[in-house]
Amino acid sequence: MRIVLDAERCTGHGRCYALAPEVFDADDDGHCVVRVSGEVPAELTDKARTAVSNCPELALTVVDDA
Amino acid sequence: MSTTARYVHPERRSANPYADEVAADPIPFYDALRDHTPVASMLDLPNTHVISRYEDVKFALQHPEIFSSDLAAVDIGQDRPLLPLQVDPPHHVKYRRVMDPHMSARHFVPLEDEVRGLVGELIDGFAERGTCDVHAELTVPLPCTVFLQLCDLPGDALDQMLEWKDGIIRPQLRHPEAHDPAVAAQIRRRTALAIYEFFGEVIAERRARPGDDLFSRFANGEIDGERMTDEQMLDMGFLFLLGGLDTVTSTLDCSLAFLGRNPERRDELVADPSRIPAAVEELLRVHTPVMQVLRVVRQHHEMHGVRLEPGDTVMVMIGAADTDPDEFGDTAGDVDFDRPVNRHLAFGGGPHRCLGSHLARFELRIALEELHRRLPDYHVPEGAELRYSPGIREIAELPLEFTPRPRRSP
């Protein structure tokens, strides 16, 4: 699975990097940065999905390539 | 007719968000709004609309070109728009770029010990007594003291700051005659002038002798390639005073009132403090301390068959959105620290999302951690009647009882 960020929608709620700091980080303005490039490691997929589904702006999407 | 008839009138398409019982127990009001009249007038006033469903509230917050947050939305005696709240995109982002880096989650990490020490000191003030008014003794002084520290202002300015924020937000608290709206407007105006004067002097001083405080940092900010003006800094300071103090107080009040009356939920946090961040989000959602925000319509828009016209006032009922079963399921009204999906809008949403949200979360988490660690059996005494203020849900007096504990060793 991969994560796609729509940076236009992100307004910096910060739920993603609070819930899954291994997968997401904040830039200087507190907006989302996806730390993992490409496939999310298997041990982090559950955490990543929880974080994605908690974005109030729906700025994050999970893409399953399988 | 049910009790909801006192505050929601579907046949007249009218709602009264200021009814006495609403602030204390808003969920039945929210349910009635969403179910029966998703676009209601406010107190039958023409050209006003109360919107309440999650999708509608989120749409309004995400579309400031239709639902503007500019000066016309809220008049509290200010000379100019509060920055950045009362400036819409595209100019809005220029201010956020200056301010956001100093208000990000990362920015507060180094302050953890200092704020924990401050909370500890406040708890020391009542720990041995076995009883307290946690509103007056913790939830009011905490955010105000943090604000003073961030701005490098002396601690003895505390009472002055509290008087000013109450003078703007709830003038009737210290001035009973302010139940007359004209008197309230005079008090707000007088208070606003005093705030401008005070922060004007602070800004001049920080320009002359910059430090590491928020004003000194903002002083170096650039808007359109120009250094931030004194007026722009004043307009940020004004908003900080209003936004930074009352909201954390009311969130802690609502949270502690709930936990202090639901010992099994309190015990969950005592047993496992790592659940406190999730609890903060869930308590923000269900109790949404800032019940609503105001917007002004800028473009014709239709919602549920009601035409919204330019110039109309819209009350965006965030608390109703945050308890909407269409978004949060059948248990929307229940506090569940394990709720897997919680896209609450207690900090708003869209471009005007609360600038201070990360500071608020930081203060709320530390306050709850320390209180549950040190006074694990705190509770609201049986029979206590809690008075919630409407709009921003502070509790005038919030008594807690607990087993007396020693102060921290020096």
Interface residues (C-beta under 8 A of the other chain):
Chain A: T11 G12 H13 G14 R15 Y17 A18 A26 D28 D29 G30 T50 S53 N54 C55 P56 E57
Chain B: K58 Q62 R96 R97 D100 P101 M103 S104 A105 R106 P277 E281 P340 V341 N342 R343 H344 L345 F347 G349 G350 P351 R353 S357 H358
